[in-house]
């Protein structure tokens, strides 16, 4: 490891919510089907060094 901050790979995350009663339209000839699924709770764990070096570089590790 060079100890240099990361210079590539950008990830953006957006959490969106549709209004109550919203129905996804048919996806037609794409071969995809929308259907209700059970909800799953996801847990994310972020890790860093004791001196917070990764976050100081503007990065995250999960």
HUPEHU-V606573 format. One record per helix or strand. SS is the DSSP state (hx for helix, st for strand). FROM is the first residue (numbers start at 1). LEN is the number of residues. Records with the same first field share a line. If there is no record, write none. Layout:
SS->FROM-LEN + FROM-LEN
//
This chain:
hx->28-3 + 53-4
st->47-1 + 61-1
//
